[in-house]
């Protein structure tokens, strides 16, 4: 199956526990094998994995689930395709539903830990938070810091995978350009040093080296 929900196995766990869909319907929707879904129902597969509700996470319509439960031959349709759908332009910070706002510190902790290249502005855009909250999580001064468990914001439903991937790509490209801009400066100083040595200008050479703080190992 080309398109499947994010957290496919966790979604299957939720559907096994909270619906009367057939194993085949769940397998087709989640991109799994029917025997794998049966193993989830028997407790032999995905033990310990928490169910991921596809309805509250905007991947399956409640009415679509009811249609599937009423007709075993009905194939569930994914509400949206997070991987293929491009990011939509927004003005201002992202709106985060009240039910998910308590998850933002966990998402921030995950982003800071796994993607330190992201800027504060990018984190704010991804999870709809504030600089104050980001700093509190980074500096471990958040009031609930002892209970914050870093969690992927995509899994929490705070952003889409394509948005996260895009932000990381932009951050890496930006850092690459920033580091690349340093080489011409270093090259000019080294050229100046060589020229000064050739002309016997020892004092000028030492001044250039001191001002640039040239690393002897470079």
C-alpha positions, -999 to 999 in steps of 0.1 A, spaced: 0 0 0 15 33 -11 -1 55 14 -5 46 50 -9 65 83 20 77 103 27 54 133 12 26 114 18 -2 139 5 20 168 -25 29 147 -32 -8 141 -30 -14 179 -56 13 185 -79 -1 158 -76 -36 171 -85 -24 206 -112 2 197 -130 -10 166 -147 -40 151 -129 -39 118 -116 -71 104 -79 -79 105 -77 -75 67 -93 -40 68 -68 -29 95 -39 -45 76 -49 -27 43 -53 7 60 -20 5 80 1 -12 53 7 -43 74 2 -80 68 -31 -96 80 -11 -121 102 8 -92 118 -25 -76 128 -37 -109 141 -5 -111 161 -13 -77 176 -47 -90 186 -32 -121 202 -6 -100 221 23 -116 203 32 -85 182 37 -49 192 37 -57 229 40 -25 249 32 -2 220 6 24 229 -23 28 205 -23 59 182 -58 72 176 -61 80 138 -93 99 143 -81 125 168 -48 127 149 -66 137 117 -59 106 96 -93 89 96 -128 103 97 -151 89 124 -178 83 97 -153 64 76 -146 41 105 -183 35 110 -187 26 74 -158 1 77 -173 -15 108 -207 -19 90 -192 -34 58 -163 -58 61 -156 -53 24 -152 -16 28 -116 -3 24 -108 26 47 -96 58 31 -68 78 46 -81 113 55 -49 130 45 -15 120 32 11 137 54 40 125 32 27 138 -1 8 169 9 30 201 7 32 225 36 6 252 35 15 289 39 5 303 72 6 338 86 16 341 122 24 312 146 8 278 142 -25 273 160 -23 244 184 -55 228 197 -60 230 235 -59 192 237 -23 192 223 -8 222 239 4 202 269 25 181 244 45 210 231 73 209 258 79 172 249 81 181 212 105 209 219 128 186 240 128 161 211 136 188 185 164 203 206 179 169 212 176 154 177 178 185 155 200 212 172 205 228 138 169 241 139 165 278 148 141 290 175 119 305 147 117 271 130 107 253 162 81 280 169 67 275 134 66 237 137 49 233 171 33 267 177 53 275 209 71 306 222 108 315 228 101 315 265 90 279 265 119 269 243 144 285 266 127 269 297 130 235 281 166 240 270 177 254 303 157 228 323 138 255 341 104 245 329 79 240 357 73 204 346 108 195 334 110 163 354 80 149 336 89 160 301 97 130 278 112 140 244 86 129 218 86 133 180 62 162 172 50 143 142 38 114 164 21 139 187 3 154 157 18 189 162 33 190 127 36 169 95 67 148 86 71 168 54 72 201 74 98 187 98 119 173 69 117 207 51 127 226 82 157 204 88 168 206 51 166 244 52 186 245 85 213 222 71 216 243 39 218 275 59 245 261 82 265 248 52 264 282 36 275 299 69 305 276 73 314 280 36 316 318 40 344 314 65 369 299 40 375 330 18 382 351 49 407 325 62 423 323 27 427 361 25 445 362 59 468 333 49 476 350 16 483 382 35 506 363 59 525 347 31 529 381 14 542 397 46 567 370 52 580 373 17 584 411 21 601 406 55 573 424 74 575 402 106 556 426 128 527 429 104 526 391 100 524 386 138 496 411 140 476 393 113 480 360 130 470 374 164 439 392 150 427 361 132 436 337 161 449 312 136 449 276 148 483 261 144 467 228 135 446 243 107 
